Amino acid sequence: MSSFLEVAHIQKSYFLNGKRIDVLRDVNVKIAQGELVSLVGASGSGKSTFLHVVGTLDMPAAGTMHFKGKSVFEMNDAEVAEFRNRTIGFVFQSHFLLPEFTAEENVAMPALILREDRKKSFKRARELLERVGLAQRAEHKPGELSGGESQRVALARALMLKPDLLLADEPTGNLDPATGEGIHALLREMNKDLGITAVVVTHNEALAQSLPRRLRLKDGQVVDA
């Protein structure tokens, strides 16, 4: 399997009340471009920690990560920040939308922060909202949206800068099953239609089984499940 993302020998520990807790122990994973992958595991097994390391939100104690052949952890802080902003899109369990801005403004925000062309940014934001079925809600603020609608806005925002990799951490954890399935279907659609590579952390076994590849985090290591 040709990989555009490869993590090798990743280790990550935390200290709690003076005791060291090894969360990730020699994690090795290869993911090919265009793959749609679920990551499951018991609560507290380190799924979110793994996603944060891959997303460069947290650095490992040891190990390497190569993206399209480039060694990410050898980059300096500015290069890592640039890599994260340009390469990775994030969707979390909580949508983290800015309450004072409209759905359209929230989606466009990553591009606006980078001072990209304002007109083009809002045009793409509208297109993404249409893609997730929310064109008619573009002018609504988060307080006027349902949980499922807010998460779809968050997904559109994650795609704003055309990331190579989408990382979703329990994206349906706060949603009812029917609404959650709508988000799952949307992720599968984005993967099929746009060729987006995605890793989805979930405790939802039905979602995990519906994705082409399933990984399981157990005893600090990732295995195909």
PyMOL commands that set and color helices and strands:
alter all, ss='L'
color gray80, all
select helices_A, chain A and resi 47-54+72-74+77-87+103-113+118-131+135-137+142-144+147-158+177-194+205-210
alter helices_A, ss='H'
color red, helices_A
select strands_A, chain A and resi 5-16+19-31+36-40+62-67+70-71+88-91+165-169+197-201+213-218+221-224
alter strands_A, ss='S'
color yellow, strands_A
deselect
rebuild
show_as cartoon
